[in-house]
Amino acid sequence: MTDRWRNWAGNQRTRPIRTVHARDADDVVRAVRDAAGRDLRVRPLGSGHSFTGIGVPDGVALTVPADPAAIRLDGELVTVPAGVTLHTLNRWLWAHGRALPNLGDIEAQTVAGAISTGTHGTGAGYRGIADGVRGLRLVDGLGELHELGPATDPDLFDLARVGLGALGVLVEVTLATVPAFHLHARESARPLDEVLDGLDDLAAGHDHVEFYWFPHTTTAVLKTNDRTERRSPGRGRVAALVGDEVLGNGAFGLVQRVAALAPPLNRVMAGQMAAGEYVAPSYAVFCSPRRVRFLEMEYAVPRAALPEAFAGLRAAAARHAHDVAFPVEVRILRGDDIALSTAYGRDTAYLAVHVHAGRPHEAYFGAVESVLSALDGRPHWGKLHTRTAEQLRPRYPRFDAFVAARDRLDPAGRFRNPYLDRVLGVPCTSTT
């Protein structure tokens, strides 16, 4: 019997009918055609870091090619097997003098999973990871292999850059890179109002800016990251241990086990969470370890709506997050032109809320979602939300073009699952 599958947070679980391990594109083609012959659905497996059901396999679970030996660099472009993790790719690129221009705050995702769900990072002058996609190899629902790029089927390529795994199975991804760079990181606890009032100036004055607000406090932890040629001061092992492990992971785990202490301990942690500065390779600054399991919801709103969005979120937290220790994360990103990117067509502010895995989240997340959705918010595809295709269609001007491509490439609904049915609608021609 096939092993049970679960995601990182443990809130999505299933037992696939079978699991297939693909080593190359031919294996993927065979797996899809075999599933079609058995009238089974197929879901490519990433690393399970989505909180939604986007990656849940209810038929054939397919692990995609992931051999780091197949990574190759051609000038500024790197071509990567789709199942290679960002953790592996970041270090491979660094060893070859290259880097990705922007990253999210974790690197456990596969390359395919990161771009397919719209993983973004932060920076008013920067875009999400999928903006760097320059080529895709994709196997559709009929088992046909497509080579996609700006000059090769550009319309489909454009739609597939953030494809949700609905258009086909990604086998290989080509990404733009930049010369390897260091980041000068500064972290400090500031009055929340000071950060909110000065955020536009901060975003204009630094390459990458984000802040964390601890519910039940008036304190924000501000993080600014700037590209630099400097190599020191480095982050000491003790500082990293205290910041990432003791406070960033251990303290949250402790507070969640004693939820009644969340308000007073949040006030303590808000002042102690971050203090200092260091210089390190870009990926080591962008990405941090996450060992305390949590659930997350994140919404993207127009950047101009951030003050209203944060005020509404803060009011919702006051009503519903009395025992929540995890901070709210706020980031800013430049708009892009990718059809299902949450930053499509507008400069964007991202607001993310978290609760410890296993604890009630519905009331808190629901109240926040109500506020942010009303501000033309778009939910992150890989993070918890309750939106449907009917509600999402008006938020994405090219939504119908994406659905039409889905129906054309996967007429039998081979790559469907319940989550995709909810957010994209059920294909009219589907037979499974």
C-alpha positions in Angstrom: 0.0 0.0 0.0 1.3 3.5 -0.8 2.6 5.5 2.1 0.4 8.3 3.5 1.3 11.8 2.4 1.2 14.9 4.5 2.4 18.4 4.1 4.9 20.2 6.3 2.3 21.8 8.6 0.4 18.5 8.9 -3.0 20.1 8.0 -3.2 18.3 4.6 -3.1 14.5 4.6 -4.0 11.8 2.1 -3.0 8.3 0.9 -2.2 8.4 -2.9 -3.2 5.3 -4.9 0.4 5.0 -6.0 3.6 7.0 -6.0 5.9 7.3 -9.1 9.4 8.6 -9.0 10.4 10.3 -12.3 14.1 10.7 -13.1 13.6 12.6 -16.4 11.1 14.0 -18.8 10.5 10.6 -20.4 9.5 9.1 -17.0 7.0 12.0 -16.5 5.5 11.4 -19.9 5.1 7.7 -19.2 3.6 8.3 -15.8 1.0 10.7 -17.1 0.1 8.4 -20.0 -0.1 5.4 -17.7 -2.4 7.4 -15.3 -4.6 8.3 -18.3 -4.9 4.7 -19.2 -6.0 3.9 -15.7 -8.3 6.9 -15.5 -6.3 8.3 -12.5 -5.5 11.8 -11.5 -1.8 12.9 -11.2 -0.4 15.4 -8.8 3.3 16.4 -8.9 4.9 16.4 -5.4 6.9 19.3 -4.1 8.3 19.6 -0.6 4.9 20.0 1.0 5.3 23.6 2.2 2.0 24.8 0.9 -0.7 25.1 3.6 -3.6 24.8 1.1 -4.5 21.6 -0.7 -2.8 22.7 -3.9 -0.3 19.9 -3.8 -2.5 17.1 -2.3 -2.4 14.0 -4.5 -5.6 12.0 -4.6 -4.5 9.6 -7.4 -0.9 9.2 -8.6 1.7 11.1 -6.6 4.5 12.0 -8.9 7.9 13.1 -7.7 9.5 15.1 -10.5 13.2 15.1 -11.6 15.4 16.4 -8.9 19.0 15.4 -9.7 21.4 18.4 -8.8 23.9 16.9 -11.3 21.6 18.0 -14.1 21.8 21.7 -13.1 23.6 23.7 -15.8 24.6 27.3 -16.2 24.6 29.1 -19.6 25.8 32.6 -19.1 23.2 34.4 -16.9 20.7 31.5 -17.2 20.5 28.4 -15.0 18.4 25.4 -16.0 17.2 23.3 -13.1 15.3 20.0 -12.7 11.9 21.1 -11.4 12.2 19.0 -8.2 15.5 20.6 -7.0 15.0 22.6 -3.8 15.8 26.3 -3.5 18.2 25.3 -0.7 20.2 23.2 -3.1 20.0 25.6 -6.0 21.1 28.6 -3.9 24.3 26.9 -2.8 25.0 25.6 -6.3 24.6 29.0 -7.7 26.8 30.6 -5.0 29.6 28.1 -5.8 29.4 29.2 -9.5 29.4 32.9 -8.7 25.6 33.5 -9.3 22.4 34.0 -7.3 18.7 34.5 -7.7 17.8 38.2 -7.4 15.1 37.7 -4.8 13.9 34.9 -2.5 11.2 34.3 0.0 11.9 33.6 3.7 12.3 29.9 3.4 14.2 27.7 0.9 12.8 24.3 1.5 10.4 24.5 -1.6 11.2 22.9 -4.9 11.9 25.3 -7.7 8.6 24.1 -9.4 6.6 24.5 -6.2 8.0 28.0 -5.5 7.2 29.4 -9.0 3.9 27.6 -9.3 2.5 29.1 -6.1 3.9 32.6 -6.6 6.6 32.6 -3.9 7.7 36.3 -3.9 10.1 37.7 -1.3 10.2 41.5 -0.7 11.6 44.7 -2.2 9.8 47.7 -3.7 12.2 47.5 -6.7 12.1 43.7 -7.1 9.6 41.0 -8.2 8.8 37.5 -7.2 10.8 34.4 -8.2 8.6 33.5 -11.2 9.5 36.8 -12.9 12.9 35.3 -13.5 11.5 32.3 -15.4 13.0 32.2 -19.0 12.0 28.7 -20.0 9.8 25.8 -19.0 9.5 22.1 -20.0 6.0 20.9 -19.2 4.1 17.7 -19.7 0.4 18.2 -20.3 -2.6 16.1 -19.5 -2.2 14.1 -22.7 1.4 13.2 -21.9 2.8 15.6 -24.5 6.0 17.5 -23.7 6.0 21.3 -24.3 9.1 23.5 -24.6 8.0 26.9 -23.5 9.8 30.3 -23.6 9.3 33.9 -24.6 10.0 33.0 -28.3 8.4 29.6 -28.2 4.7 29.6 -27.6 4.9 32.9 -25.7 1.3 33.1 -24.7 1.3 29.7 -23.0 4.7 30.4 -21.5 3.4 33.6 -19.9 0.5 31.8 -18.3 2.5 28.8 -17.1 5.0 30.9 -15.1 2.6 30.7 -12.1 0.7 27.6 -13.2 -0.6 26.2 -9.9 0.3 22.7 -11.3 -2.9 23.0 -13.2 -1.5 23.2 -16.7 0.8 20.2 -16.5 3.8 18.8 -14.7 7.0 20.9 -14.8 10.1 18.9 -15.6 12.7 21.6 -16.0 12.9 25.4 -15.3 15.3 28.0 -16.7 15.8 31.0 -14.5 17.6 34.3 -14.9 20.4 34.8 -12.4 22.6 37.8 -11.2 26.2 37.9 -10.0 26.4 36.5 -6.4 25.9 39.3 -3.9 26.0 39.8 -0.2 23.4 41.5 1.9 23.9 43.9 4.7 21.1 43.1 7.2 19.9 45.4 9.9 17.3 44.2 12.5 15.8 46.3 15.2 12.8 46.7 17.4 10.9 50.0 16.7 7.6 51.6 17.7 5.0 50.3 15.4 3.6 53.7 14.5 7.1 54.9 13.5 7.6 52.0 11.1 4.1 52.4 9.6 4.5 56.2 9.1 8.0 55.8 7.6 7.5 52.7 5.5 7.4 54.5 2.2 10.8 56.2 2.9 12.2 52.9 4.2 11.1 51.1 1.1 12.6 53.8 -1.1 15.9 53.8 0.8 16.6 50.1 1.1 16.7 47.2 -1.4 14.5 44.9 0.7 12.3 45.9 3.7 9.9 44.0 5.8 8.6 44.2 9.3 7.0 41.9 11.9 4.3 43.1 14.3 3.6 41.1 17.5 -0.1 41.0 18.4 -0.9 42.6 21.7 2.1 45.0 21.4 2.9 48.4 19.9 6.3 47.1 18.7 7.5 46.1 15.2 10.7 44.3 14.3 12.1 46.1 11.3 14.4 44.2 8.9 16.3 46.0 6.1 18.6 44.2 3.6 20.9 46.1 1.3 23.2 44.8 -1.4 26.8 45.4 -0.6 30.4 44.7 -1.6 31.4 44.4 2.1 32.2 41.1 3.6 32.0 42.1 7.3 30.7 42.2 10.0 29.5 38.6 9.7 26.8 37.2 11.8 28.3 35.3 14.7 27.3 31.8 15.5 26.0 32.9 18.9 23.9 35.7 17.4 22.5 33.3 14.8 21.7 30.7 17.5 19.9 33.2 19.6 18.0 34.9 16.8 17.0 31.9 14.7 16.9 29.0 17.1 16.2 30.3 20.6 13.9 33.2 19.8 12.9 32.5 16.2 11.9 28.8 16.8 12.3 27.8 20.4 10.4 30.8 22.0 7.5 30.4 19.7 7.2 26.7 20.5 7.3 27.5 24.2 4.7 30.2 24.0 2.3 28.1 22.0 2.5 25.4 24.6 1.4 28.0 27.2 -1.0 30.0 25.1 -2.3 32.1 28.0 1.1 33.7 28.2 1.1 34.9 24.7 0.3 38.6 25.4 3.0 39.2 28.0 5.6 37.0 26.3 4.9 38.7 23.0 5.8 42.0 24.6 9.1 40.5 25.8 10.0 38.8 22.5 9.1 41.9 20.5 11.9 43.8 22.2 14.4 40.9 22.2 13.7 39.2 18.8 16.1 41.2 16.7 18.9 43.6 17.4 22.0 44.1 15.4 23.4 43.9 11.9 25.5 41.5 9.8 26.7 40.8 6.3 26.2 37.4 4.7 25.5 35.7 1.3 22.2 36.8 -0.1 20.4 33.4 0.4 21.6 33.2 4.0 19.9 36.6 4.8 16.7 36.1 2.8 16.0 32.7 4.2 15.6 31.5 7.8 15.0 28.1 9.4 11.4 27.3 10.3 11.2 24.4 12.8 8.1 25.4 14.8 5.1 24.1 12.7 2.5 26.7 12.0 -0.5 27.5 9.7 -0.4 30.7 7.6 -2.6 32.9 5.6 -1.3 35.7 3.4 -3.1 38.3 1.3 -1.7 40.7 -1.4 -3.3 44.1 -1.4 -2.6 47.2 -3.6 0.4 48.9 -1.9 -1.6 52.1 -1.4 -4.1 50.1 0.6 -1.6 49.0 3.2 -2.5 51.5 6.0 -6.1 50.6 5.8 -5.3 46.9 5.5 -3.0 46.9 8.5 -5.5 48.8 10.7 -8.2 46.3 9.8 -5.9 43.4 10.5 -4.9 44.9 13.8 -8.5 45.2 14.9 -9.2 41.7 13.8 -6.2 40.4 15.8 -7.5 42.3 18.9 -10.8 40.5 18.7 -9.6 37.0 17.7 -5.9 36.5 18.4 -5.8 36.7 22.1 -3.5 33.6 22.4 -1.5 34.1 19.2 2.2 34.5 19.6 3.3 34.4 16.0 4.0 37.9 14.6 2.2 39.4 11.5 4.6 39.7 8.6 4.4 42.7 6.2 6.3 43.0 2.9 6.3 45.1 -0.2 6.9 44.0 -3.8 7.0 45.6 -7.2 4.1 44.7 -9.6 4.6 42.2 -12.5 2.8 40.9 -15.6 2.3 37.2 -14.8 -1.3 36.2 -15.2 -1.9 34.5 -11.8 0.8 36.3 -9.8 -0.7 38.0 -6.7 1.3 41.1 -7.8 -0.1 41.1 -11.3 -0.5 44.7 -12.6 0.2 46.5 -9.3 2.8 47.3 -6.7 1.8 45.1 -3.8 1.8 44.8 0.0 1.7 41.4 1.5 0.3 40.8 5.0 0.7 37.3 6.5 -0.8 35.9 9.7 0.2 32.7 11.5 -0.9 30.4 14.2 0.7 27.3 15.7 -0.2 24.1 13.9 -3.0 22.3 15.6 -4.5 25.4 17.3 -7.8 27.0 16.2 -7.3 29.5 13.4 -10.6 29.8 11.6 -12.0 32.9 13.5 -8.7 34.8 13.4 -8.0 34.0 9.7 -11.6 34.5 8.7 -11.7 38.0 10.3 -8.5 39.0 8.6 -9.5 37.6 5.3 -12.8 39.6 5.4 -10.8 42.8 5.8 -8.1 42.1 3.2 -10.4 40.6 0.6 -12.6 43.8 0.8 -9.5 45.8 -0.3 -9.2 43.9 -3.5 -6.9 41.4 -1.8 -5.6 38.3 -3.6 -4.8 35.2 -1.4 -1.4 33.5 -1.8 -2.1 30.3 -3.7 -0.2 28.1 -1.2 -1.5 29.6 2.0 -4.8 29.1 3.7 -7.9 31.0 2.4 -11.5 30.3 1.5 -11.8 32.1 -1.9 -13.5 30.4 -4.8 -13.2 30.8 -8.6 -16.2 33.0 -8.7 -14.6 35.4 -6.2 -11.1 35.2 -7.7 -12.0 35.8 -11.3 -12.6 39.6 -10.9 -9.2 39.9 -9.1 -7.2 38.6 -12.1 -7.8 40.2 -15.5 -6.4 37.1 -17.3 -8.2 34.5 -15.2 -10.4 33.2 -18.0 -7.3 33.0 -20.4 -5.6 30.8 -17.8 -8.7 28.6 -17.3 -9.0 28.2 -21.1 -5.4 27.1 -21.3 -6.0 24.6 -18.5 -9.0 23.1 -20.4 -7.0 22.9 -23.6 -3.9 21.3 -22.0 -5.7 19.0 -19.6 -9.1 18.2 -21.2 -9.7 15.2 -19.0 -8.9 17.0 -15.8 -5.9 14.8 -15.2 -4.2 17.3 -12.8 -7.4 18.3 -10.9 -7.8 18.0 -7.2 -10.4 19.6 -4.8 -8.4 22.7 -4.2 -7.9 23.5 -7.9 -11.6 22.8 -8.5 -12.4 25.4 -5.9 -10.1 28.2 -7.1 -10.3 27.6 -10.8 -13.6 25.9 -11.3 -14.4 22.5 -12.6 -13.5 21.9 -16.3 -16.6 21.6 -18.4 -15.0 18.8 -20.5 -13.6 16.8 -17.5 -14.4 13.1 -17.3 -12.6 12.3 -14.1 
